[in-house]
């Protein structure tokens, strides 16, 4: 989580005019579209492989990272870091209680 928070700080400094809620949500949607495009490429749907060649794990990972950072910008903007991390901890605890994970 600390690495993600550091990336958010960097993006806020790099793009100080892009930290309004609507801009962050728009960026999130755009990044999710790019993740979908990479998944489409991996699933060999459409003409992606003919046009762009073999899919790239690095490209998919990069797009996922960008989408996660866009989400984390919203977390930081609304100062819900503690609640976000507690929500994750609660979910993990429930999964352990249900023997879904160790």
N, CA, C and O atoms as a GROMACS GRO file, in nm:
protein
  408
    1UNK      N    1   0.082  -0.119   0.000
    1UNK     CA    2   0.000   0.000   0.000
    1UNK      C    3   0.087   0.126   0.000
    1UNK      O    4   0.053   0.226  -0.064
    2UNK      N    5   0.198   0.120   0.072
    2UNK     CA    6   0.283   0.239   0.081
    2UNK      C    7   0.334   0.281  -0.056
    2UNK      O    8   0.342   0.401  -0.085
    3UNK      N    9   0.368   0.184  -0.140
    3UNK     CA   10   0.415   0.218  -0.275
    3UNK      C   11   0.305   0.287  -0.354
    3UNK      O   12   0.331   0.382  -0.428
    4UNK      N   13   0.183   0.239  -0.339
    4UNK     CA   14   0.071   0.302  -0.411
    4UNK      C   15   0.048   0.444  -0.361
    4UNK      O   16   0.024   0.535  -0.441
    5UNK      N   17   0.055   0.464  -0.230
    5UNK     CA   18   0.036   0.599  -0.176
    5UNK      C   19   0.146   0.693  -0.225
    5UNK      O   20   0.119   0.810  -0.253
    6UNK      N   21   0.268   0.644  -0.236
    6UNK     CA   22   0.378   0.726  -0.288
    6UNK      C   23   0.353   0.763  -0.434
    6UNK      O   24   0.380   0.876  -0.476
    7UNK      N   25   0.303   0.668  -0.512
    7UNK     CA   26   0.273   0.697  -0.652
    7UNK      C   27   0.164   0.804  -0.662
    7UNK      O   28   0.171   0.892  -0.747
    8UNK      N   29   0.064   0.795  -0.577
    8UNK     CA   30  -0.044   0.894  -0.577
    8UNK      C   31   0.014   1.033  -0.547
    8UNK      O   32  -0.021   1.130  -0.614
    9UNK      N   33   0.102   1.042  -0.448
    9UNK     CA   34   0.165   1.170  -0.416
    9UNK      C   35   0.238   1.226  -0.538
    9UNK      O   36   0.229   1.345  -0.569
   10UNK      N   37   0.310   1.138  -0.607
   10UNK     CA   38   0.383   1.180  -0.726
   10UNK      C   39   0.291   1.230  -0.836
   10UNK      O   40   0.319   1.331  -0.899
   11UNK      N   41   0.181   1.158  -0.859
   11UNK     CA   42   0.087   1.201  -0.962
   11UNK      C   43   0.020   1.332  -0.925
   11UNK      O   44  -0.003   1.417  -1.011
   12UNK      N   45  -0.012   1.351  -0.796
   12UNK     CA   46  -0.071   1.477  -0.754
   12UNK      C   47   0.025   1.593  -0.778
   12UNK      O   48  -0.018   1.703  -0.815
   13UNK      N   49   0.156   1.569  -0.758
   13UNK     CA   50   0.255   1.674  -0.784
   13UNK      C   51   0.275   1.696  -0.933
   13UNK      O   52   0.289   1.810  -0.978
   14UNK      N   53   0.277   1.586  -1.009
   14UNK     CA   54   0.301   1.597  -1.152
   14UNK      C   55   0.184   1.666  -1.223
   14UNK      O   56   0.204   1.745  -1.315
   15UNK      N   57   0.063   1.634  -1.180
   15UNK     CA   58  -0.056   1.688  -1.244
   15UNK      C   59  -0.144   1.762  -1.142
   15UNK      O   60  -0.253   1.715  -1.110
   16UNK      N   61  -0.097   1.877  -1.090
   16UNK     CA   62  -0.173   1.945  -0.985
   16UNK      C   63  -0.310   1.994  -1.031
   16UNK      O   64  -0.398   2.017  -0.948
   17UNK      N   65  -0.329   2.011  -1.160
   17UNK     CA   66  -0.459   2.056  -1.210
   17UNK      C   67  -0.554   1.940  -1.236
   17UNK      O   68  -0.668   1.962  -1.278
   18UNK      N   69  -0.510   1.817  -1.213
   18UNK     CA   70  -0.592   1.701  -1.245
   18UNK      C   71  -0.644   1.628  -1.123
   18UNK      O   72  -0.667   1.507  -1.128
   19UNK      N   73  -0.663   1.700  -1.013
   19UNK     CA   74  -0.703   1.632  -0.890
   19UNK      C   75  -0.846   1.666  -0.847
   19UNK      O   76  -0.881   1.655  -0.730
   20UNK      N   77  -0.928   1.706  -0.941
   20UNK     CA   78  -1.070   1.726  -0.910
   20UNK      C   79  -1.140   1.591  -0.921
   20UNK      O   80  -1.102   1.509  -1.005
   21UNK      N   81  -1.242   1.567  -0.838
   21UNK     CA   82  -1.309   1.436  -0.837
   21UNK      C   83  -1.355   1.390  -0.976
   21UNK      O   84  -1.333   1.274  -1.011
   22UNK      N   85  -1.418   1.476  -1.053
   22UNK     CA   86  -1.466   1.433  -1.185
   22UNK      C   87  -1.349   1.392  -1.274
   22UNK      O   88  -1.360   1.295  -1.348
   23UNK      N   89  -1.239   1.464  -1.268
   23UNK     CA   90  -1.122   1.428  -1.348
   23UNK      C   91  -1.065   1.293  -1.306
   23UNK      O   92  -1.025   1.214  -1.391
   24UNK      N   93  -1.061   1.268  -1.176
   24UNK     CA   94  -1.008   1.141  -1.128
   24UNK      C   95  -1.097   1.024  -1.170
   24UNK      O   96  -1.047   0.919  -1.211
   25UNK      N   97  -1.227   1.042  -1.161
   25UNK     CA   98  -1.319   0.935  -1.201
   25UNK      C   99  -1.312   0.913  -1.352
   25UNK      O  100  -1.317   0.799  -1.399
   26UNK      N  101  -1.301   1.020  -1.427
   26UNK     CA  102  -1.288   1.009  -1.573
   26UNK      C  103  -1.160   0.933  -1.608
   26UNK      O  104  -1.160   0.847  -1.696
   27UNK      N  105  -1.052   0.966  -1.539
   27UNK     CA  106  -0.924   0.897  -1.563
   27UNK      C  107  -0.936   0.749  -1.526
   27UNK      O  108  -0.884   0.662  -1.597
   28UNK      N  109  -1.004   0.720  -1.416
   28UNK     CA  110  -1.026   0.581  -1.375
   28UNK      C  111  -1.100   0.505  -1.485
   28UNK      O  112  -1.060   0.394  -1.520
   29UNK      N  113  -1.206   0.563  -1.537
   29UNK     CA  114  -1.282   0.497  -1.643
   29UNK      C  115  -1.197   0.476  -1.768
   29UNK      O  116  -1.206   0.372  -1.833
   30UNK      N  117  -1.116   0.575  -1.800
   30UNK     CA  118  -1.029   0.562  -1.917
   30UNK      C  119  -0.928   0.449  -1.895
   30UNK      O  120  -0.904   0.369  -1.986
   31UNK      N  121  -0.871   0.442  -1.777
   31UNK     CA  122  -0.774   0.336  -1.748
   31UNK      C  123  -0.840   0.199  -1.748
   31UNK      O  124  -0.781   0.102  -1.795
   32UNK      N  125  -0.962   0.190  -1.696
   32UNK     CA  126  -1.036   0.062  -1.699
   32UNK      C  127  -1.063   0.020  -1.843
   32UNK      O  128  -1.059  -0.099  -1.875
   33UNK      N  129  -1.090   0.116  -1.930
   33UNK     CA  130  -1.108   0.086  -2.072
   33UNK      C  131  -0.981   0.030  -2.133
   33UNK      O  132  -0.986  -0.060  -2.216
   34UNK      N  133  -0.866   0.083  -2.091
   34UNK     CA  134  -0.739   0.032  -2.142
   34UNK      C  135  -0.709  -0.108  -2.088
   34UNK      O  136  -0.651  -0.190  -2.159
   35UNK      N  137  -0.750  -0.136  -1.964
   35UNK     CA  138  -0.737  -0.272  -1.910
   35UNK      C  139  -0.824  -0.365  -1.994
   35UNK      O  140  -0.780  -0.474  -2.033
   36UNK      N  141  -0.946  -0.323  -2.023
   36UNK     CA  142  -1.037  -0.404  -2.104
   36UNK      C  143  -0.978  -0.431  -2.242
   36UNK      O  144  -0.992  -0.541  -2.295
   37UNK      N  145  -0.914  -0.332  -2.300
   37UNK     CA  146  -0.852  -0.349  -2.431
   37UNK      C  147  -0.740  -0.453  -2.425
   37UNK      O  148  -0.728  -0.536  -2.516
   38UNK      N  149  -0.659  -0.449  -2.320
   38UNK     CA  150  -0.552  -0.548  -2.304
   38UNK      C  151  -0.609  -0.688  -2.282
   38UNK      O  152  -0.558  -0.784  -2.339
   39UNK      N  153  -0.715  -0.700  -2.202
   39UNK     CA  154  -0.779  -0.830  -2.180
   39UNK      C  155  -0.834  -0.881  -2.313
   39UNK      O  156  -0.821  -0.999  -2.345
   40UNK      N  157  -0.895  -0.793  -2.389
   40UNK     CA  158  -0.946  -0.828  -2.521
   40UNK      C  159  -0.834  -0.884  -2.608
   40UNK      O  160  -0.853  -0.982  -2.680
   41UNK      N  161  -0.718  -0.822  -2.600
   41UNK     CA  162  -0.601  -0.867  -2.676
   41UNK      C  163  -0.560  -1.008  -2.630
   41UNK      O  164  -0.532  -1.094  -2.713
   42UNK      N  165  -0.556  -1.030  -2.498
   42UNK     CA  166  -0.519  -1.162  -2.445
   42UNK      C  167  -0.619  -1.269  -2.485
   42UNK      O  168  -0.581  -1.384  -2.510
   43UNK      N  169  -0.745  -1.234  -2.491
   43UNK     CA  170  -0.851  -1.331  -2.522
   43UNK      C  171  -0.870  -1.351  -2.672
   43UNK      O  172  -0.957  -1.426  -2.716
   44UNK      N  173  -0.787  -1.284  -2.750
   44UNK     CA  174  -0.787  -1.302  -2.895
   44UNK      C  175  -0.921  -1.264  -2.957
   44UNK      O  176  -0.962  -1.321  -3.058
   45UNK      N  177  -0.987  -1.166  -2.896
   45UNK     CA  178  -1.115  -1.119  -2.950
   45UNK      C  179  -1.089  -1.011  -3.054
   45UNK      O  180  -0.996  -0.931  -3.040
   46UNK      N  181  -1.168  -1.010  -3.155
   46UNK     CA  182  -1.152  -0.910  -3.260
   46UNK      C  183  -1.025  -0.933  -3.339
   46UNK      O  184  -0.982  -1.046  -3.359
   47UNK      N  185  -0.965  -0.823  -3.384
   47UNK     CA  186  -0.846  -0.834  -3.470
   47UNK      C  187  -0.720  -0.788  -3.397
   47UNK      O  188  -0.620  -0.755  -3.460
   48UNK      N  189  -0.725  -0.787  -3.265
   48UNK     CA  190  -0.612  -0.736  -3.186
   48UNK      C  191  -0.479  -0.802  -3.222
   48UNK      O  192  -0.380  -0.732  -3.246
   49UNK      N  193  -0.474  -0.935  -3.226
   49UNK     CA  194  -0.346  -1.001  -3.253
   49UNK      C  195  -0.299  -0.978  -3.396
   49UNK      O  196  -0.180  -0.965  -3.421
   50UNK      N  197  -0.393  -0.974  -3.488
   50UNK     CA  198  -0.354  -0.946  -3.626
   50UNK      C  199  -0.295  -0.806  -3.637
   50UNK      O  200  -0.197  -0.784  -3.708
   51UNK      N  201  -0.353  -0.713  -3.566
   51UNK     CA  202  -0.311  -0.573  -3.576
   51UNK      C  203  -0.189  -0.542  -3.489
   51UNK      O  204  -0.100  -0.469  -3.532
   52UNK      N  205  -0.186  -0.598  -3.366
   52UNK     CA  206  -0.083  -0.559  -3.270
   52UNK      C  207   0.014  -0.670  -3.232
   52UNK      O  208   0.107  -0.646  -3.155
   53UNK      N  209  -0.004  -0.792  -3.284
   53UNK     CA  210   0.085  -0.901  -3.248
   53UNK      C  211   0.044  -0.966  -3.118
   53UNK      O  212  -0.070  -0.952  -3.073
   54UNK      N  213   0.135  -1.038  -3.058
   54UNK     CA  214   0.107  -1.111  -2.935
   54UNK      C  215   0.083  -1.013  -2.820
   54UNK      O  216   0.142  -0.905  -2.815
   55UNK      N  217  -0.004  -1.053  -2.728
   55UNK     CA  218  -0.029  -0.965  -2.612
   55UNK      C  219   0.093  -0.960  -2.521
   55UNK      O  220   0.176  -1.051  -2.520
   56UNK      N  221   0.102  -0.854  -2.444
   56UNK     CA  222   0.216  -0.831  -2.356
   56UNK      C  223   0.172  -0.831  -2.210
   56UNK      O  224   0.083  -0.755  -2.170
   57UNK      N  225   0.234  -0.918  -2.131
   57UNK     CA  226   0.206  -0.919  -1.987
   57UNK      C  227   0.245  -0.785  -1.925
   57UNK      O  228   0.176  -0.735  -1.836
   58UNK      N  229   0.354  -0.728  -1.973
   58UNK     CA  230   0.399  -0.600  -1.920
   58UNK      C  231   0.297  -0.490  -1.948
   58UNK      O  232   0.271  -0.406  -1.861
   59UNK      N  233   0.238  -0.489  -2.068
   59UNK     CA  234   0.138  -0.388  -2.102
   59UNK      C  235   0.013  -0.405  -2.016
   59UNK      O  236  -0.043  -0.306  -1.968
   60UNK      N  237  -0.030  -0.529  -1.997
   60UNK     CA  238  -0.147  -0.555  -1.913
   60UNK      C  239  -0.119  -0.511  -1.770
   60UNK      O  240  -0.202  -0.444  -1.708
   61UNK      N  241  -0.004  -0.548  -1.716
   61UNK     CA  242   0.032  -0.510  -1.579
   61UNK      C  243   0.038  -0.358  -1.564
   61UNK      O  244  -0.007  -0.304  -1.463
   62UNK      N  245   0.092  -0.290  -1.663
   62UNK     CA  246   0.100  -0.144  -1.659
   62UNK      C  247  -0.038  -0.080  -1.656
   62UNK      O  248  -0.062   0.015  -1.581
   63UNK      N  249  -0.128  -0.131  -1.738
   63UNK     CA  250  -0.264  -0.075  -1.741
   63UNK      C  251  -0.338  -0.102  -1.611
   63UNK      O  252  -0.412  -0.016  -1.562
   64UNK      N  253  -0.318  -0.221  -1.553
   64UNK     CA  254  -0.380  -0.251  -1.424
   64UNK      C  255  -0.325  -0.157  -1.317
   64UNK      O  256  -0.400  -0.104  -1.236
   65UNK      N  257  -0.193  -0.137  -1.318
   65UNK     CA  258  -0.131  -0.045  -1.222
   65UNK      C  259  -0.190   0.094  -1.234
   65UNK      O  260  -0.221   0.158  -1.133
   66UNK      N  261  -0.206   0.142  -1.356
   66UNK     CA  262  -0.260   0.276  -1.377
   66UNK      C  263  -0.404   0.287  -1.326
   66UNK      O  264  -0.443   0.390  -1.270
   67UNK      N  265  -0.483   0.182  -1.344
   67UNK     CA  266  -0.620   0.181  -1.294
   67UNK      C  267  -0.621   0.180  -1.141
   67UNK      O  268  -0.700   0.251  -1.079
   68UNK      N  269  -0.533   0.100  -1.080
   68UNK     CA  270  -0.526   0.094  -0.934
   68UNK      C  271  -0.482   0.230  -0.878
   68UNK      O  272  -0.537   0.276  -0.778
   69UNK      N  273  -0.384   0.293  -0.941
   69UNK     CA  274  -0.339   0.424  -0.895
   69UNK      C  275  -0.452   0.526  -0.907
   69UNK      O  276  -0.469   0.611  -0.819
   70UNK      N  277  -0.529   0.520  -1.014
   70UNK     CA  278  -0.642   0.611  -1.029
   70UNK      C  279  -0.743   0.590  -0.916
   70UNK      O  280  -0.797   0.687  -0.863
   71UNK      N  281  -0.768   0.466  -0.878
   71UNK     CA  282  -0.855   0.438  -0.763
   71UNK      C  283  -0.795   0.493  -0.635
   71UNK      O  284  -0.865   0.553  -0.553
   72UNK      N  285  -0.665   0.473  -0.618
   72UNK     CA  286  -0.599   0.519  -0.496
   72UNK      C  287  -0.600   0.672  -0.486
   72UNK      O  288  -0.601   0.726  -0.375
   73UNK      N  289  -0.599   0.740  -0.599
   73UNK     CA  290  -0.608   0.886  -0.595
   73UNK      C  291  -0.741   0.928  -0.532
   73UNK      O  292  -0.746   1.025  -0.457
   74UNK      N  293  -0.846   0.856  -0.562
   74UNK     CA  294  -0.976   0.886  -0.504
   74UNK      C  295  -0.974   0.857  -0.353
   74UNK      O  296  -1.029   0.934  -0.275
   75UNK      N  297  -0.911   0.747  -0.314
   75UNK     CA  298  -0.898   0.712  -0.173
   75UNK      C  299  -0.828   0.827  -0.098
   75UNK      O  300  -0.874   0.869   0.008
   76UNK      N  301  -0.718   0.875  -0.153
   76UNK     CA  302  -0.640   0.981  -0.087
   76UNK      C  303  -0.716   1.113  -0.090
   76UNK      O  304  -0.718   1.185   0.009
   77UNK      N  305  -0.777   1.146  -0.202
   77UNK     CA  306  -0.848   1.273  -0.215
   77UNK      C  307  -0.955   1.287  -0.106
   77UNK      O  308  -0.971   1.394  -0.048
   78UNK      N  309  -1.028   1.179  -0.079
   78UNK     CA  310  -1.135   1.182   0.020
   78UNK      C  311  -1.088   1.140   0.160
   78UNK      O  312  -1.168   1.126   0.252
   79UNK      N  313  -0.956   1.119   0.174
   79UNK     CA  314  -0.896   1.083   0.304
   79UNK      C  315  -0.964   0.964   0.369
   79UNK      O  316  -1.001   0.968   0.487
   80UNK      N  317  -0.981   0.858   0.291
   80UNK     CA  318  -1.044   0.737   0.344
   80UNK      C  319  -0.944   0.620   0.350
   80UNK      O  320  -0.983   0.504   0.338
   81UNK      N  321  -0.814   0.653   0.368
   81UNK     CA  322  -0.712   0.550   0.370
   81UNK      C  323  -0.738   0.449   0.482
   81UNK      O  324  -0.732   0.328   0.459
   82UNK      N  325  -0.766   0.498   0.602
   82UNK     CA  326  -0.789   0.406   0.714
   82UNK      C  327  -0.910   0.318   0.689
   82UNK      O  328  -0.905   0.197   0.712
   83UNK      N  329  -1.018   0.377   0.641
   83UNK     CA  330  -1.140   0.301   0.614
   83UNK      C  331  -1.117   0.200   0.502
   83UNK      O  332  -1.168   0.088   0.507
   84UNK      N  333  -1.041   0.240   0.401
   84UNK     CA  334  -1.010   0.151   0.289
   84UNK      C  335  -0.931   0.030   0.337
   84UNK      O  336  -0.963  -0.084   0.304
   85UNK      N  337  -0.827   0.056   0.416
   85UNK     CA  338  -0.744  -0.054   0.466
   85UNK      C  339  -0.822  -0.142   0.564
   85UNK      O  340  -0.804  -0.264   0.566
   86UNK      N  341  -0.908  -0.082   0.646
   86UNK     CA  342  -0.992  -0.160   0.737
   86UNK      C  343  -1.088  -0.248   0.658
   86UNK      O  344  -1.112  -0.363   0.696
   87UNK      N  345  -1.142  -0.196   0.551
   87UNK     CA  346  -1.233  -0.274   0.466
   87UNK      C  347  -1.161  -0.396   0.408
   87UNK      O  348  -1.217  -0.505   0.403
   88UNK      N  349  -1.037  -0.376   0.366
   88UNK     CA  350  -0.957  -0.488   0.315
   88UNK      C  351  -0.932  -0.590   0.424
   88UNK      O  352  -0.949  -0.710   0.404
   89UNK      N  353  -0.891  -0.541   0.543
   89UNK     CA  354  -0.866  -0.631   0.656
   89UNK      C  355  -0.991  -0.709   0.694
   89UNK      O  356  -0.984  -0.829   0.720
   90UNK      N  357  -1.106  -0.642   0.696
   90UNK     CA  358  -1.232  -0.709   0.729
   90UNK      C  359  -1.265  -0.818   0.628
   90UNK      O  360  -1.309  -0.927   0.665
   91UNK      N  361  -1.244  -0.789   0.502
   91UNK     CA  362  -1.271  -0.889   0.397
   91UNK      C  363  -1.179  -1.009   0.411
   91UNK      O  364  -1.224  -1.123   0.398
   92UNK      N  365  -1.052  -0.983   0.437
   92UNK     CA  366  -0.957  -1.094   0.456
   92UNK      C  367  -0.994  -1.178   0.577
   92UNK      O  368  -0.986  -1.301   0.573
   93UNK      N  369  -1.036  -1.112   0.685
   93UNK     CA  370  -1.075  -1.185   0.805
   93UNK      C  371  -1.197  -1.275   0.776
   93UNK      O  372  -1.200  -1.390   0.819
   94UNK      N  373  -1.296  -1.223   0.705
   94UNK     CA  374  -1.413  -1.304   0.668
   94UNK      C  375  -1.374  -1.422   0.580
   94UNK      O  376  -1.425  -1.532   0.598
   95UNK      N  377  -1.285  -1.399   0.487
   95UNK     CA  378  -1.241  -1.507   0.399
   95UNK      C  379  -1.168  -1.615   0.478
   95UNK      O  380  -1.185  -1.734   0.451
   96UNK      N  381  -1.088  -1.575   0.575
   96UNK     CA  382  -1.020  -1.672   0.661
   96UNK      C  383  -1.121  -1.749   0.744
   96UNK      O  384  -1.111  -1.871   0.758
   97UNK      N  385  -1.220  -1.678   0.799
   97UNK     CA  386  -1.325  -1.743   0.879
   97UNK      C  387  -1.404  -1.845   0.797
   97UNK      O  388  -1.450  -1.946   0.850
   98UNK      N  389  -1.418  -1.817   0.668
   98UNK     CA  390  -1.492  -1.908   0.580
   98UNK      C  391  -1.400  -2.013   0.517
   98UNK      O  392  -1.442  -2.088   0.428
   99UNK      N  393  -1.274  -2.018   0.563
   99UNK     CA  394  -1.174  -2.112   0.509
   99UNK      C  395  -1.154  -2.099   0.359
   99UNK      O  396  -1.128  -2.197   0.289
  100UNK      N  397  -1.166  -1.978   0.311
  100UNK     CA  398  -1.141  -1.953   0.169
  100UNK      C  399  -0.994  -1.925   0.142
  100UNK      O  400  -0.944  -1.948   0.032
  101UNK      N  401  -0.925  -1.875   0.246
  101UNK     CA  402  -0.782  -1.849   0.238
  101UNK      C  403  -0.717  -1.892   0.368
  101UNK      O  404  -0.785  -1.911   0.469
  102UNK      N  405  -0.584  -1.908   0.367
  102UNK     CA  406  -0.511  -1.945   0.490
  102UNK      C  407  -0.478  -1.822   0.570
  102UNK      O  408  -0.417  -1.833   0.677
   0.00000   0.00000   0.00000
